[in-house]
């Protein structure tokens, strides 16, 4: 019995010594790994600070060079993506990542990734074309003719363009779609033509009505008096004579001028007893 216990004790001591030896052999590796993780975190922290600093310098230099805002946003996104990729790749190499094998793997997967990301690559190419050809810039009001989406351009990013609608909604449109479809840039020019129309009764004084409309355009604060102002008979409708009025306003004053003049036309015609008729149908019966 005593011999058996002695043998068991020796086995336990042997197992404990093996475990201690195993742990002792792994401790240096664990310490190295922990130090490596800490160093990687420090490098990542410093790298992010450097990336932010470099992006700030690039933004300042482009602002001083009066570079278009859309180009600044696009370049900033591209630089951010590229620098973070380099940082992560560098940290991976410090952990023993075989950069040659990774490069070879990336090259071999390039074709497959390209096929899988055809839409994204198309959007990227569309973003480059938009920034080069400048059919619109940040701040323009555009209407995408394909689906009728419209709004003020707020950002031109790597793959998408963000529009802000008049009711404060954000519309995100792929750059590939914008580059490959027709669109209307409403605010590309400094001024816009204001077109108004109103129908008056056939019995109303046509000359007086035209005079009143012209006076309203001449007196309005937003109508550019240096540009042509025209009042004319547009069409002879079924129930009314349609008078057209045209003037020019600055692009930022378009909607306020349109709404104000439309209201003033109605009030002025009412004050001068010039009827704005509703649709009418005259039926003649034969006895």
Secondary structure, DSSP 8 states (H G I E B T S, - for coil): -HHHHHHHHHHHHHHHHHHHHHHHHHHHHHHHHHHHHHHHHHHHHHHHHHHHHHHHHHHHHHHHTT--HHHHHHHHHHHHHHHHHHHHHHHHHHTT--HHHHHHHHHHHHHHHHHHTHHHHHHHHHHHHHHHH-SS-TT-EEEETTTTEEEEEEEE-SSEEEEE-TTS-EEEEEHHHHHTS-EEETTSSSEEEEEEEEEE-TTS-HHHHHHHHHHHHHH-SSB-TTS--EEEEEEE-SS-EEEEEEEEEEGGGHHHHHHHHHHHHHHHHHHTT--------------
